[in-house]
Amino acid sequence: MEYGEQQPEPDDDPAPAVADPATREIRVLADLCGTCIYRPGNLMNLAPGRVRQLAHEALAHNGHIVCHSTLPALAPPGTKGAICRGFANAHGNAIFALRIGAAFGRIVEVPPPAKTSD
């Protein structure tokens, strides 16, 4: 890595799908994960303003934030992507996927993935 080059953060990985194409269900975490970016403190050591930036970008594109604990680089094998519970709590009515899922009764709450041992 070159001097001054920013190290990529885990949330920069391509986001996994949060919808099941077969059932058309939208997955959202049932609870905040242990290191949710919406918990007090900076448990993920994100750059100042990063959570606000992520939320702004997601909402501006009718998108959502996928829980980082369901990202392929951080999740246990076989974990499916899910909308971040903190983001859903903070912006629920503005999240397009949740509005559509709720309209069709297709929201499924899933538990946060078990923490993997390092």
PyMOL commands that set and color helices and strands:
alter all, ss='L'
color gray80, all
select helices_A, chain A and resi 10-12+50-60+68-70+85-94+96-103
alter helices_A, ss='H'
color red, helices_A
select strands_A, chain A and resi 26-29+107-110
alter strands_A, ss='S'
color yellow, strands_A
deselect
rebuild
show_as cartoon
